[in-house]
Amino acid sequence: MNSMKQWISLAVCMVMMFALMPDVHAAEKQPELRNLAKGLSYEWSETPESSYPDTGNKLTDGIIGGLNVLDPAWTGHLHKTREIVFDLGSSKSISSIKAHFLQDWPGSAILFPLTVSMYASDDKQHWGTLANKATEHLWSDGPPVDQYYVWDGNKDGVEKPGHDATMAYARYIKVTFSMHPRAWSFIDEIEIWGTDGKAKGAKMVHADPFTYLQPGKDTAGISNLSLLYNGYYANGEGNWTNEKLIPEISYINKEGKPVDWFFDGFLMLGLMTPQGRDFGGGGSYLSDWKWYLDKTLSDQGDLHQLNEATKEVGAKLGQPKHKSKVVMMIPNPGEYLSDFGDVDGDGIMENFNEGIVGKEAALANRQKAVSWWIQEVKKRWNIQNYSNLELVGMYWLDEQVSTSETGPETLRLVNKLVHDQGFKAFWIPHFLAYKSFMWQDVGFDAAAFQPNYYFEQLNVDRLEDASNIAKSYGMGVEMEFDDRMLTDKVFRDRFYDYLKGGVQYGYMRNAFKAYYKGSGPVLKNAAASTDPEIRNLYDSLYRFTKGTYSS
């Protein structure tokens, strides 16, 4: 009996041992990860500032900088996007990348990068995007704080979220980070975790095109989109007339006659209400929205003026059926108003404040307000029955993704409403816009990136920086100028810098473009000027839109 028990016990042990063997074998197959970048050399697109230099492999020496700005582990950078390229020597399997940054604001004028991007390549020429990572701490006043920007293949996947690949297989890794033009960026360590050879779950990263958004289906066929600001201005600059519009719809020769079409799309947008409330910042009410619709779509409103101007130019050019394409703004409903107005007549004010009604109700109310707006625009448009206009799109007025938790979700809801009505969704984020890289993920069809070079004293390489960012995100470019260029040589030179940049960096011929021109009729005044230098501004811009400008 005892021997039988012993035999049974031995048999059970052997069964258990064999049952465990596959797990042990599988465990042995799992690659041992290590920091492939440790001790490795790398290439900077521009070396750190001399006051905070990289004295030798500071990014890979394994020394993590502390919260003291004087810690010698940190390297310091100013002004322009930086790129750091690592050569791993041969293709390896990469599971994660980590980049370590410091913020000390306003004490030492150091800010986190808004975006850190990570790429992989086999040949150092063609790069595939692993991740664009936004700051999680945002920009805020306070004591020094550090932050890691991390791509994790297990969580983020390769190429697109949800892909079955969990590791990238590549030889070269590139990390880039953007900067505020008036602040430092401090970085000290980059870690690239992985293993030699091609591990299970590793996948070669397909190269991204890194090209501008080109005119076509996604832009509703618009190549050059003119921004017409028609909100409230005390001086009346937001009131458009036939006379102001004709030099934008058509190219006017020196005798004042239309000889060709000019801009092929027009964005109607307003910033302020007569009461000083902001359409873009989420502070306007339903009564303000109705005021703008009345002003824009009334019998003698701004769109009527645009229609009549197009009709007049079409007659003179022998193309009476020509239609100007129109994009209408969508005001930002915001996230804090609790008494926006009653859009559906149920006697209840729409409340956008999550703290009062909760996340789901606030989102639903914002969606209801935007849906009302789109439907109202469409209804009033149909009533007017414009003979020479075509409504092709809607434009989200807020120039960045909200930093709130519901920011991306709100945009997805808005853009679904736009698409449901058969329109294209347009957006023009500013240079420092939060999460602008995710514009396609939240449903926009067309986006133009703002260089913001015209408005302040910046190095001209800002245009190169902006064009590179636009290409990396697949956006078009915004051209920026206003009536100051008519009287001030500084702004005139900046205007020409944009044109020259278009030739040098390729966005003149190869990109969808939007044109910020301020709030006044700057092109009318330039076209009518008897000063050859001022008139040349108008002529040069026309040639630029046709892709024939040369400096």
ZAMARGU-4260 file (C-alpha; in steps of 0.2 Angstrom, whole numbers, plus 5000, padded with zeros to 4 digits):
<rodrens>
0) 5000/5000/5000 | 5014/5012/5005 | 5023/5008/4989 | 5007/5011/4979 | 5006/5028/4987
5) 5024/5032/4984 | 5022/5027/4965 | 5006/5039/4964 | 5016/5053/4972 | 5030/5051/4960
10) 5018/5051/4945 | 5010/5066/4951 | 5027/5075/4953 | 5032/5070/4936 | 5016/5076/4928
15) 5018/5093/4937 | 5036/5094/4932 | 5031/5091/4913 | 5016/5104/4915 | 5028/5117/4921
20) 5041/5114/4907 | 5032/5124/4893 | 5031/5139/4905 | 5050/5138/4909 | 5054/5136/4891
25) 5043/5151/4886 | 5051/5161/4900 | 5068/5157/4893 | 5063/5164/4876 | 5058/5181/4883
30) 5072/5193/4878 | 5081/5202/4892 | 5079/5220/4889 | 5093/5233/4892 | 5096/5251/4889
35) 5103/5251/4871 | 5107/5269/4872 | 5118/5268/4887 | 5135/5275/4883 | 5131/5278/4865
40) 5136/5293/4855 | 5122/5303/4846 | 5120/5318/4834 | 5112/5335/4838 | 5103/5345/4825
45) 5110/5360/4834 | 5121/5359/4849 | 5115/5364/4866 | 5118/5382/4872 | 5136/5385/4878
50) 5130/5390/4896 | 5122/5372/4897 | 5133/5362/4886 | 5134/5343/4882 | 5152/5340/4887
55) 5151/5322/4881 | 5137/5310/4880 | 5126/5318/4894 | 5111/5310/4887 | 5117/5292/4888
60) 5129/5292/4903 | 5116/5285/4915 | 5116/5301/4926 | 5099/5307/4930 | 5098/5326/4933
65) 5091/5332/4949 | 5078/5347/4951 | 5092/5359/4953 | 5095/5369/4937 | 5113/5370/4941
70) 5115/5351/4941 | 5128/5348/4927 | 5119/5333/4920 | 5107/5345/4911 | 5109/5352/4894
75) 5100/5368/4889 | 5092/5374/4873 | 5084/5389/4866 | 5073/5394/4851 | 5071/5380/4839
80) 5065/5362/4838 | 5079/5350/4842 | 5083/5333/4834 | 5094/5319/4842 | 5098/5304/4832
85) 5105/5288/4839 | 5114/5274/4828 | 5112/5258/4837 | 5125/5250/4825 | 5113/5237/4818
90) 5094/5234/4818 | 5088/5230/4836 | 5071/5226/4844 | 5065/5242/4854 | 5052/5241/4867
95) 5052/5258/4874 | 5060/5275/4873 | 5061/5288/4888 | 5066/5306/4888 | 5069/5316/4904
100) 5065/5335/4905 | 5065/5348/4918 | 5053/5363/4921 | 5057/5378/4932 | 5045/5392/4928
105) 5046/5406/4931 | 5061/5405/4942 | 5074/5399/4929 | 5062/5402/4913 | 5063/5383/4909
110) 5047/5375/4902 | 5043/5357/4897 | 5042/5354/4878 | 5024/5354/4873 | 5028/5339/4862
115) 5041/5326/4861 | 5041/5315/4846 | 5050/5298/4843 | 5054/5290/4826 | 5063/5275/4820
120) 5072/5271/4803 | 5082/5258/4794 | 5092/5270/4784 | 5093/5287/4793 | 5083/5295/4779
125) 5066/5288/4780 | 5058/5289/4797 | 5042/5281/4804 | 5033/5289/4819 | 5033/5279/4835
130) 5024/5293/4845 | 5020/5311/4848 | 5019/5313/4867 | 5012/5329/4874 | 5017/5336/4891
135) 5007/5329/4905 | 5011/5342/4918 | 5007/5357/4906 | 5015/5374/4909 | 5012/5381/4926
140) 5021/5392/4939 | 5029/5383/4953 | 5045/5374/4960 | 5056/5364/4949 | 5048/5347/4943
145) 5054/5334/4931 | 5045/5323/4918 | 5048/5308/4907 | 5040/5307/4890 | 5038/5289/4886
150) 5034/5278/4871 | 5030/5261/4877 | 5027/5248/4864 | 5016/5237/4875 | 5004/5251/4878
155) 5006/5262/4862 | 5010/5249/4849 | 5019/5252/4833 | 5013/5263/4819 | 4995/5265/4826
160) 4987/5262/4843 | 4981/5245/4844 | 4993/5237/4832 | 4998/5219/4837 | 5017/5224/4836
165) 5024/5228/4853 | 5042/5232/4848 | 5050/5242/4834 | 5064/5234/4824 | 5076/5248/4818
170) 5094/5253/4818 | 5091/5272/4820 | 5081/5281/4833 | 5077/5300/4833 | 5069/5310/4847
175) 5063/5328/4844 | 5056/5341/4855 | 5048/5358/4852 | 5052/5374/4862 | 5044/5390/4868
180) 5053/5405/4859 | 5055/5414/4876 | 5060/5399/4887 | 5073/5386/4889 | 5071/5367/4887
185) 5082/5356/4898 | 5085/5338/4894 | 5098/5326/4902 | 5094/5308/4898 | 5087/5297/4884
190) 5084/5279/4886 | 5081/5266/4872 | 5076/5250/4880 | 5076/5234/4869 | 5087/5219/4864
195) 5098/5214/4850 | 5092/5205/4835 | 5073/5203/4830 | 5063/5198/4845 | 5045/5191/4844
200) 5033/5205/4842 | 5046/5217/4834 | 5040/5225/4818 | 5049/5236/4805 | 5042/5254/4806
205) 5035/5260/4789 | 5041/5277/4784 | 5029/5292/4785 | 5028/5303/4770 | 5032/5319/4780
210) 5024/5330/4767 | 5012/5345/4768 | 4994/5343/4766 | 4990/5346/4748 | 4975/5354/4741
215) 4962/5341/4736 | 4947/5331/4743 | 4951/5334/4761 | 4952/5353/4758 | 4936/5353/4748
220) 4947/5358/4733 | 4953/5374/4741 | 4971/5379/4738 | 4972/5396/4746 | 4960/5400/4760
225) 4957/5419/4764 | 4952/5422/4782 | 4938/5436/4783 | 4936/5442/4800 | 4918/5448/4802
230) 4915/5449/4821 | 4912/5465/4830 | 4925/5479/4828 | 4922/5497/4835 | 4929/5504/4819
235) 4918/5493/4808 | 4932/5483/4800 | 4922/5467/4802 | 4909/5474/4790 | 4913/5467/4772
240) 4908/5476/4757 | 4909/5472/4738 | 4922/5485/4736 | 4933/5477/4750 | 4931/5460/4743
245) 4934/5461/4725 | 4953/5463/4727 | 4953/5446/4736 | 4941/5437/4725 | 4951/5443/4709
250) 4968/5450/4705 | 4966/5468/4701 | 4978/5476/4688 | 4985/5493/4691 | 4970/5501/4681
255) 4958/5493/4694 | 4951/5480/4683 | 4949/5461/4688 | 4960/5450/4676 | 4961/5434/4685
260) 4954/5424/4700 | 4964/5426/4717 | 4959/5416/4732 | 4948/5401/4729 | 4941/5399/4747
265) 4935/5411/4760 | 4933/5407/4779 | 4920/5418/4788 | 4925/5419/4807 | 4922/5431/4821
270) 4932/5434/4837 | 4922/5446/4847 | 4904/5450/4851 | 4898/5468/4853 | 4898/5465/4872
275) 4916/5460/4871 | 4913/5441/4873 | 4925/5429/4865 | 4919/5417/4852 | 4935/5407/4853
280) 4938/5406/4871 | 4921/5398/4876 | 4914/5414/4884 | 4900/5418/4872 | 4881/5414/4874
285) 4867/5408/4862 | 4862/5426/4860 | 4879/5430/4854 | 4879/5416/4842 | 4863/5422/4835
290) 4870/5440/4833 | 4884/5433/4822 | 4873/5422/4811 | 4861/5437/4808 | 4876/5448/4804
295) 4884/5435/4792 | 4868/5427/4784 | 4856/5441/4783 | 4849/5448/4767 | 4863/5461/4766
300) 4875/5452/4777 | 4893/5448/4774 | 4890/5433/4764 | 4878/5442/4753 | 4892/5454/4750
305) 4904/5440/4745 | 4891/5433/4734 | 4888/5449/4725 | 4907/5452/4723 | 4909/5435/4716
310) 4895/5438/4704 | 4902/5454/4698 | 4920/5447/4695 | 4913/5432/4686 | 4903/5443/4674
315) 4919/5453/4670 | 4930/5438/4668 | 4917/5429/4657 | 4914/5416/4670 | 4896/5420/4677
320) 4894/5403/4685 | 4910/5403/4695 | 4907/5400/4714 | 4918/5405/4729 | 4920/5391/4741
325) 4915/5396/4759 | 4920/5389/4776 | 4910/5394/4791 | 4917/5395/4809 | 4910/5385/4824
330) 4911/5395/4840 | 4919/5386/4854 | 4905/5382/4867 | 4918/5381/4881 | 4918/5371/4897
335) 4912/5383/4910 | 4896/5392/4905 | 4881/5386/4915 | 4868/5397/4907 | 4873/5397/4888
340) 4855/5397/4882 | 4840/5386/4877 | 4844/5379/4860 | 4830/5367/4858 | 4815/5376/4866
345) 4813/5365/4881 | 4814/5379/4893 | 4831/5373/4901 | 4847/5383/4899 | 4861/5372/4891
350) 4875/5369/4904 | 4893/5366/4898 | 4901/5365/4916 | 4906/5347/4921 | 4908/5352/4939
355) 4889/5356/4940 | 4881/5343/4928 | 4894/5330/4926 | 4905/5325/4911 | 4892/5316/4901
360) 4879/5329/4902 | 4891/5343/4899 | 4898/5334/4883 | 4880/5331/4877 | 4875/5349/4880
365) 4890/5355/4870 | 4886/5343/4856 | 4868/5350/4856 | 4874/5368/4854 | 4886/5364/4840
370) 4873/5353/4831 | 4861/5368/4833 | 4874/5380/4825 | 4878/5369/4810 | 4859/5366/4807
375) 4855/5384/4808 | 4870/5389/4796 | 4863/5376/4784 | 4845/5382/4786 | 4849/5401/4783
380) 4861/5397/4769 | 4847/5388/4760 | 4835/5402/4763 | 4847/5415/4755 | 4851/5403/4740
385) 4867/5411/4736 | 4870/5410/4717 | 4889/5411/4717 | 4894/5403/4733 | 4897/5385/4739
390) 4897/5380/4757 | 4910/5367/4759 | 4916/5366/4777 | 4916/5371/4795 | 4930/5378/4805
395) 4934/5375/4823 | 4938/5392/4830 | 4948/5387/4845 | 4966/5386/4840 | 4972/5371/4851
400) 4965/5355/4859 | 4958/5359/4876 | 4969/5354/4890 | 4954/5346/4899 | 4951/5328/4899
405) 4937/5330/4887 | 4946/5341/4875 | 4949/5327/4862 | 4932/5319/4864 | 4923/5336/4861
410) 4932/5338/4845 | 4928/5321/4839 | 4909/5324/4843 | 4910/5341/4834 | 4919/5334/4818
415) 4906/5320/4817 | 4892/5332/4817 | 4901/5342/4803 | 4904/5326/4793 | 4886/5320/4795
420) 4881/5336/4786 | 4892/5332/4772 | 4905/5346/4776 | 4924/5346/4778 | 4931/5350/4795
425) 4945/5364/4795 | 4957/5369/4809 | 4972/5382/4810 | 4981/5378/4826 | 4994/5391/4833
430) 5013/5387/4834 | 5012/5382/4853 | 4995/5373/4851 | 4993/5359/4864 | 4991/5342/4855
435) 4990/5349/4837 | 4999/5333/4831 | 4982/5324/4834 | 4972/5334/4822 | 4968/5319/4811
440) 4964/5308/4826 | 4950/5320/4832 | 4942/5321/4815 | 4949/5336/4806 | 4950/5335/4787
445) 4961/5350/4784 | 4973/5359/4795 | 4986/5373/4792 | 5000/5376/4805 | 5003/5394/4811
450) 5021/5400/4811 | 5017/5415/4821 | 5033/5423/4815 | 5025/5440/4809 | 5019/5445/4826
455) 5035/5447/4836 | 5053/5448/4835 | 5059/5431/4831 | 5074/5424/4821 | 5069/5420/4803
460) 5072/5402/4806 | 5055/5401/4814 | 5048/5398/4797 | 5059/5383/4794 | 5055/5377/4811
465) 5036/5379/4807 | 5037/5371/4790 | 5046/5356/4797 | 5033/5354/4810 | 5019/5356/4797
470) 5027/5342/4787 | 5029/5331/4801 | 5011/5332/4806 | 5005/5332/4788 | 4997/5350/4789
475) 4997/5364/4777 | 5004/5382/4782 | 4996/5398/4787 | 5003/5414/4779 | 5002/5429/4791
480) 5002/5448/4788 | 4991/5463/4791 | 4990/5482/4787 | 5006/5486/4797 | 5016/5480/4782
485) 5009/5495/4772 | 5017/5507/4783 | 5031/5498/4792 | 5046/5491/4784 | 5049/5478/4798
490) 5032/5470/4795 | 5035/5472/4776 | 5051/5462/4777 | 5042/5449/4788 | 5029/5447/4775
495) 5042/5444/4761 | 5051/5431/4773 | 5035/5421/4772 | 5035/5421/4753 | 5053/5417/4752
500) 5050/5403/4764 | 5037/5396/4753 | 5049/5395/4739 | 5064/5388/4750 | 5054/5376/4761
505) 5042/5371/4747 | 5025/5376/4754 | 5021/5389/4740 | 5018/5375/4727 | 5015/5359/4738
510) 5004/5364/4752 | 4986/5369/4757 | 4988/5387/4763 | 4977/5398/4774 | 4980/5417/4774
515) 4978/5428/4790 | 4977/5446/4784 | 4971/5455/4800 | 4954/5462/4802 | 4955/5476/4789
520) 4955/5477/4770 | 4974/5476/4768 | 4973/5469/4750 | 4961/5482/4744 | 4973/5496/4751
525) 4988/5488/4744 | 4980/5485/4726 | 4975/5503/4726 | 4991/5511/4731 | 5001/5522/4719
530) 5017/5518/4729 | 5026/5504/4718 | 5033/5497/4734 | 5016/5495/4742 | 5008/5489/4726
535) 5021/5476/4724 | 5015/5468/4740 | 4999/5464/4732 | 5007/5458/4716 | 5019/5447/4725
540) 5005/5439/4735 | 4995/5435/4719 | 5010/5427/4711 | 5013/5417/4727 | 4996/5410/4726
545) 4999/5405/4708 | 5015/5396/4713 | 5026/5408/4702 | 5033/5420/4715 | 5052/5422/4715
550) 5062/5433/4726
</rodrens>
